[in-house]
Amino acid sequence: MKTTYSTRYAASPQDVKNYDTARIREEFLIDNLMEHDKINLTYSHYDRFITGSAVPTSSTLKLETIDALKSENFLDRRELGIINVGQKGKVTVDGTEYILEHKEALYVGQGNKNVEFSSDDAQNPALFYLNSTPAHKAFPTKKIGRDDVETIELGAPETANARTLRKYIVNSVIDVCQLQMGMTTLKQGSSWNTMPAHVHDRRMEVYFYFEVAADQAVSHFMGEPTETRHIWMANNQAVISPPWSIHSGSGTSSYSFIWGMAGENLDYGDMDHCKINELR
């Protein structure tokens, strides 16, 4: 079996105030992504969100169900979002093949039984980043190419947060139940993402940081607006953001990140902004 998973439980903001650095990383950091020839999954009790990766090298990888789902197939009651941050690869869904180039995505609807991953070149494999949420309805599987996304320019050089945001799997691009995924890339000379910070108590979120140089890092800020904490992030690591927490970061060099959300509201603009000078 090449699929492994772990479980993370929800934590209250009152408890997190007492966590040291090691405990914060243990609860919220996901650091086993993009391992060759494996599918690694983390099942969070925040909105039952699953974060994972599939890196096929020597053979095709099949997305298997896990004990936590109590279902015959992984997607019996779920939907799945996939973004390829590696080289060219293929996702086969119930016999239909979808070619994903670098930074292309695939939405897979509820009820599909067989999902397989493969790379065109085992020496330069595809790096499939996965997000999955519970689903109440079956929507069609659909590929989202780089020309299909909604693009927004945000921030400014003066505030060191000029960035390009690309919406891949959102209800304004495709039909989804609750999953939303997109990608943000910082422009040269900028370091801050998602600043001003915000919270959205109706949704949780996961950030996956990539294109971070080996000798560089991103400091991800979390916690209540007046009780913040931070986690130092390396390349190909993800961090779980509870609904009560801000989620913002600043890097020591250029980087990109994929944001994934789940919850009761599909409105991307559903957020409660935090004033920068009131953060503590």
Secondary structure, 3 states (H helix, E strand, C coil): CCEEEEEECCCCHHHHCCCCHHHHHHHHEECCCCCCCCEEEEEECCCCCEEEEECCCCCCEECCCCHHHCCCCCCCCEEEEEEECCCCEEEEECCEEEEECCCCEEEECCCCCCEEEEECCCCCCCCEEEEEEECCCCCCCEEECCCCCEEEEECCHHHCCCEEEEEEECCCCCCCCCCEEEEEEECCCCCEECCCCEECCCEEEEEEEECCCCCCCEEEEEEECCEEEEEEECCCEEEEECCCCCCEEEECCCCEEEEEEEECCCCCCCCEECCHHHCC
